[in-house]
């Protein structure tokens, strides 16, 4: 079964499994797990931040950032199709007590003028703007890379007004590999960053958040409040170290496979590619195929291929480190058969 539903389906390599078995551990709540400490220092250095913290998931990392940066009753600005808004169960509202203001973006990127206009003034009837969130790469925009210039402009505005910027960089390393820009450059225009170890980087679990030492000190307490204070967690941190030291370079192959798949799909009459494929996500529009996403996905499954419905007429394919070029050819043959039906 070829699984193209997400890059979250990646499984740890044998080297990762061995590292988990051999990991030196201690009580991380006491700050005594040497493997976790090594991972956190590595992540902070890569991002150019003062400190970093291992968290159980990207969603937990994003929520911790919101809880640190915001006060109840404030408002958070983000793009209308942001993962935090669509796929995190209204956690910012539930936990931080804030409301979200969404802006329509261009390929996932918010326009500077729109952000500036959305920032609240000194009005007793309105909430204060407590945080601006950017997502890079942008999931719903098909893995689009948010331009560095766009991030810099929003950051300079936020800095002038004293409003922090948080980067949901779940696939930040995909953005870096696709653009050739070091992750440190993207992170430079943020107050805090979250990225996933468990997507294209191939670790079995976990994410990192990074920022100033003060931010991480507060984040550590919020992680504890959310039940994320773990003990001998070096067994989970060990594959994260391998992910950062060895697996970033493999993302380029994922991107090449995605482009190969997109080019092949473009040649099949009756379907179209909705997004510009920059990284590892392909959004397939089946509107003209005279079937539903449910049926299309089921037909794919009959051909031993898993894909994900991503809207009324959209199916998402996500290449990952378990997919080969030969697999891509098999997917194209299967899709052609389905369309011929």
C-alpha positions as CSV (number, residue, x, y, z in Angstrom):
1,X,0.0,0.0,0.0
2,X,1.5,3.3,-1.1
3,X,0.6,5.9,1.5
4,X,0.4,9.5,0.2
5,X,-2.1,10.8,2.7
6,X,0.6,12.8,4.6
7,X,4.2,13.0,5.5
8,X,3.1,12.2,9.0
9,X,2.9,8.5,8.0
10,X,6.7,8.3,7.9
11,X,8.2,5.5,10.1
12,X,11.5,5.7,12.1
13,X,14.5,4.2,10.3
14,X,16.4,1.4,11.8
15,X,19.1,3.8,12.9
16,X,16.5,5.8,14.7
17,X,15.1,2.7,16.4
18,X,18.6,1.7,17.5
19,X,19.2,5.3,18.8
20,X,16.0,5.1,20.8
21,X,17.1,1.8,22.4
22,X,20.5,3.1,23.3
23,X,19.5,6.7,24.3
24,X,20.9,8.0,27.6
25,X,18.0,9.3,29.6
26,X,17.1,11.2,32.7
27,X,14.1,13.1,34.1
28,X,13.4,15.9,31.7
29,X,11.0,17.7,34.0
30,X,14.1,18.3,36.2
31,X,16.1,19.2,33.1
32,X,18.2,16.0,33.5
33,X,17.7,14.2,30.3
34,X,21.0,14.6,28.3
35,X,19.5,13.4,25.0
36,X,16.7,16.0,25.2
37,X,19.1,18.7,26.2
38,X,21.3,17.9,23.2
39,X,18.3,18.0,20.9
40,X,17.1,21.3,22.3
41,X,20.5,22.9,21.9
42,X,20.8,21.6,18.3
43,X,17.4,23.0,17.4
44,X,18.2,26.4,18.9
45,X,21.5,26.6,17.0
46,X,19.9,25.6,13.7
47,X,17.2,28.3,14.1
48,X,19.5,31.0,15.5
49,X,17.4,31.3,18.7
50,X,18.6,31.4,22.3
51,X,16.8,28.3,23.4
52,X,14.4,25.5,22.4
53,X,12.0,23.1,23.9
54,X,10.9,19.6,22.9
55,X,7.1,19.3,22.8
56,X,4.8,16.3,22.0
57,X,3.3,17.8,18.8
58,X,3.1,20.8,16.5
59,X,-0.3,21.6,17.9
60,X,1.0,21.6,21.4
61,X,3.9,23.8,20.4
62,X,1.6,26.3,18.7
63,X,-0.7,26.5,21.7
64,X,2.2,27.0,24.1
65,X,3.4,29.9,21.9
66,X,-0.1,31.5,22.0
67,X,-0.3,31.0,25.8
68,X,3.1,32.6,26.4
69,X,2.5,35.6,24.0
70,X,-1.1,36.4,24.7
71,X,-3.5,37.4,27.5
72,X,-7.1,36.3,27.7
73,X,-9.4,38.6,25.7
74,X,-6.8,39.5,23.0
75,X,-6.9,38.7,19.3
76,X,-4.6,36.7,17.1
77,X,-4.1,37.6,13.4
78,X,-3.5,34.8,10.9
79,X,-4.2,33.7,7.3
80,X,-7.7,32.4,6.7
81,X,-6.6,28.9,5.8
82,X,-4.0,28.6,8.6
83,X,-3.6,25.2,10.2
84,X,-4.0,26.8,13.7
85,X,-7.4,28.1,12.6
86,X,-8.7,25.1,10.7
87,X,-7.1,22.0,12.3
88,X,-6.3,22.6,16.0
89,X,-9.8,22.3,17.4
90,X,-10.1,26.0,18.4
91,X,-7.4,25.3,21.0
92,X,-6.2,28.9,21.1
93,X,-9.7,30.0,22.1
94,X,-10.2,27.1,24.5
95,X,-6.8,27.5,26.3
96,X,-5.5,31.0,25.8
97,X,-9.0,32.7,25.8
98,X,-8.3,34.6,22.6
99,X,-10.2,35.1,19.4
100,X,-8.8,34.7,16.0
101,X,-9.0,37.2,13.1
102,X,-8.4,35.7,9.7
103,X,-7.1,37.5,6.6
104,X,-7.4,36.2,3.0
105,X,-3.9,35.5,1.8
106,X,-2.2,35.2,-1.6
107,X,-1.0,31.6,-1.9
108,X,-0.9,31.5,1.9
109,X,0.9,34.8,2.4
110,X,-0.9,37.7,4.1
111,X,-0.5,41.1,2.6
112,X,1.3,43.7,4.7
113,X,-1.5,46.3,4.2
114,X,-4.1,43.8,5.3
115,X,-2.2,42.9,8.4
116,X,-1.6,46.6,9.3
117,X,-5.3,47.3,8.8
118,X,-6.3,44.4,11.0
119,X,-4.3,45.5,14.0
120,X,-6.6,46.9,16.6
121,X,-6.5,50.5,17.7
122,X,-7.0,52.0,21.1
123,X,-10.7,51.4,21.4
124,X,-12.5,50.2,24.5
125,X,-14.9,48.1,22.4
126,X,-12.2,46.1,20.7
127,X,-9.7,43.4,21.8
128,X,-6.0,44.1,21.7
129,X,-4.0,42.5,19.0
130,X,-1.8,40.1,20.9
131,X,0.0,38.0,18.3
132,X,0.5,37.5,14.5
133,X,0.9,34.0,13.2
134,X,2.5,32.9,9.9
135,X,2.5,29.4,8.5
136,X,5.5,28.3,6.4
137,X,5.2,26.1,4.3
138,X,1.4,26.7,4.0
139,X,-0.5,23.5,4.1
140,X,-3.8,24.5,2.6
141,X,-2.0,26.5,-0.1
142,X,-0.4,23.2,-1.2
143,X,2.9,23.4,0.6
144,X,3.6,26.9,-0.6
145,X,6.7,28.7,0.6
146,X,5.9,32.0,2.2
147,X,8.5,34.5,0.7
148,X,11.1,35.7,3.1
149,X,10.5,39.3,2.1
150,X,6.8,38.9,3.1
151,X,7.8,37.6,6.6
152,X,10.4,40.4,7.0
153,X,7.8,43.1,6.3
154,X,5.3,41.7,8.7
155,X,8.0,41.3,11.3
156,X,9.2,44.9,11.0
157,X,5.6,46.1,11.4
158,X,5.1,43.9,14.4
159,X,8.3,45.0,16.0
160,X,7.4,48.7,15.6
161,X,4.1,48.1,17.3
162,X,5.3,45.7,20.0
163,X,3.3,42.7,18.7
164,X,5.1,39.3,18.6
165,X,5.1,37.1,15.6
166,X,4.9,33.3,15.9
167,X,5.9,31.0,13.0
168,X,4.0,27.7,12.6
169,X,6.9,26.1,10.7
170,X,5.6,22.5,10.9
171,X,7.3,22.1,7.4
172,X,9.8,24.9,7.7
173,X,12.7,22.7,6.5
174,X,10.7,22.0,3.4
175,X,10.5,25.7,2.8
176,X,14.3,26.0,3.4
177,X,15.2,23.2,1.0
178,X,12.8,24.4,-1.7
179,X,14.0,28.1,-1.5
180,X,17.6,27.5,-0.7
181,X,17.2,29.9,2.3
182,X,18.6,28.7,5.6
183,X,15.9,28.1,8.3
184,X,17.8,30.6,10.4
185,X,16.9,33.4,8.0
186,X,13.2,32.5,8.2
187,X,13.4,32.3,12.0
188,X,15.1,35.7,12.2
189,X,11.8,37.4,11.5
190,X,9.9,35.7,14.3
191,X,9.7,35.9,18.1
192,X,9.0,32.1,18.3
193,X,9.1,29.2,16.0
194,X,7.5,25.7,16.0
195,X,8.6,22.9,13.6
196,X,7.8,19.2,13.4
197,X,10.3,16.4,13.7
198,X,7.6,13.9,12.8
199,X,6.7,14.9,9.2
200,X,9.2,14.9,6.4
201,X,12.1,14.7,8.8
202,X,11.0,11.2,9.7
203,X,11.1,11.0,13.5
204,X,8.3,9.0,15.1
205,X,7.0,11.8,17.4
206,X,7.6,15.3,18.5
207,X,8.1,19.0,17.6
208,X,10.3,21.8,18.7
209,X,9.6,25.3,19.7
210,X,12.3,28.0,19.9
211,X,12.7,31.6,20.9
212,X,14.4,33.7,23.6
213,X,15.5,32.2,26.9
214,X,12.7,34.1,28.6
215,X,10.1,32.7,26.1
216,X,11.3,29.1,26.6
217,X,11.3,29.5,30.4
218,X,7.6,30.5,30.2
219,X,6.9,27.8,27.6
220,X,8.3,25.1,29.9
221,X,5.8,26.0,32.5
222,X,2.9,26.0,30.0
223,X,4.1,22.7,28.7
224,X,3.8,21.3,32.2
225,X,0.3,22.8,32.6
226,X,-0.8,21.1,29.4
227,X,0.4,17.7,30.6
228,X,3.5,17.8,28.4
229,X,6.1,17.4,31.1
230,X,7.7,14.1,30.3
231,X,10.3,12.1,32.2
232,X,12.8,9.8,30.5
233,X,11.9,11.2,27.1
234,X,15.4,10.8,25.6
235,X,14.1,7.7,23.8
236,X,11.9,10.1,21.8
237,X,14.5,12.8,21.4
238,X,17.2,10.5,20.0
239,X,15.5,10.1,16.6
240,X,14.9,13.8,16.5
241,X,18.6,14.4,16.6
242,X,19.1,12.0,13.7
243,X,16.2,13.8,11.9
244,X,18.1,17.1,12.1
245,X,21.5,15.8,11.5
246,X,20.8,13.5,8.6
247,X,17.3,13.7,7.2
248,X,17.0,17.4,6.0
249,X,18.8,16.5,2.8
250,X,16.3,13.8,2.0
251,X,13.5,16.5,1.6
252,X,14.8,17.4,-1.8
253,X,14.0,13.9,-3.1
254,X,10.4,14.3,-1.7
255,X,10.1,17.6,-3.6
256,X,11.4,16.0,-6.8
257,X,9.0,13.1,-6.5
258,X,6.1,15.6,-6.0
259,X,7.0,17.5,-9.1
260,X,7.3,14.3,-11.1
261,X,3.8,13.3,-9.9
262,X,2.4,16.7,-10.6
263,X,3.8,16.7,-14.2
264,X,2.4,13.3,-14.9
265,X,-1.0,14.2,-13.5
266,X,-1.1,17.3,-15.6
267,X,-1.1,15.1,-18.7
268,X,-4.2,13.2,-17.7
269,X,-7.3,14.7,-19.2
270,X,-10.2,15.3,-16.8
271,X,-8.1,16.4,-13.8
272,X,-6.0,19.4,-13.0
273,X,-3.4,20.5,-10.4
274,X,-4.7,23.3,-8.2
275,X,-1.5,24.5,-6.7
276,X,2.0,25.4,-7.8
277,X,4.0,22.5,-6.5
278,X,6.9,24.0,-4.6
279,X,7.5,21.3,-2.0
280,X,6.0,17.9,-1.3
281,X,2.2,18.6,-1.5
282,X,0.0,18.2,-4.6
283,X,-3.6,19.3,-4.7
284,X,-5.5,17.4,-7.4
285,X,-8.8,19.0,-8.6
286,X,-11.1,16.3,-9.9
287,X,-14.1,18.5,-10.7
288,X,-14.1,17.5,-14.4
289,X,-13.8,13.8,-13.6
290,X,-17.5,13.3,-13.0
291,X,-17.0,11.6,-9.6
292,X,-16.7,12.6,-5.9
293,X,-13.6,12.8,-3.8
294,X,-15.0,9.9,-1.7
295,X,-15.3,7.6,-4.8
296,X,-12.0,8.8,-6.2
297,X,-10.1,8.0,-2.9
298,X,-11.8,4.6,-2.7
299,X,-10.8,3.8,-6.3
300,X,-7.3,4.7,-5.4
301,X,-7.4,2.4,-2.4
302,X,-8.5,-0.4,-4.7
303,X,-5.2,0.2,-6.5
304,X,-3.3,0.0,-3.2
305,X,-2.8,3.8,-3.0
306,X,-3.9,6.0,-0.1
307,X,-4.6,9.7,-0.6
308,X,-6.6,12.2,1.4
309,X,-9.8,14.2,0.5
310,X,-9.0,17.9,1.0
311,X,-12.2,19.6,0.1
312,X,-15.4,18.9,-2.1
313,X,-13.3,18.4,-5.3
314,X,-9.7,18.3,-4.0
315,X,-7.5,15.3,-3.2
316,X,-4.2,15.8,-1.5
317,X,-1.1,13.7,-2.3
318,X,2.0,14.2,0.0
319,X,5.3,12.7,-0.9
320,X,7.4,11.3,1.9
321,X,10.5,9.3,2.5
322,X,8.7,6.0,1.9
323,X,7.8,6.9,-1.7
324,X,10.1,6.1,-4.6
325,X,10.2,7.3,-8.2
326,X,8.8,3.9,-9.2
327,X,5.9,4.4,-6.8
328,X,5.1,7.7,-8.6
329,X,4.9,5.9,-11.9
330,X,2.5,3.4,-10.3
331,X,0.3,6.2,-8.9
332,X,0.1,7.8,-12.4
333,X,-1.0,4.5,-14.0
334,X,-3.7,4.1,-11.3
335,X,-5.0,7.6,-11.7
336,X,-5.3,7.2,-15.4
337,X,-7.3,3.9,-14.9
338,X,-9.6,5.7,-12.5
339,X,-10.2,8.6,-14.9
340,X,-10.9,6.2,-17.8
341,X,-13.7,4.7,-15.7
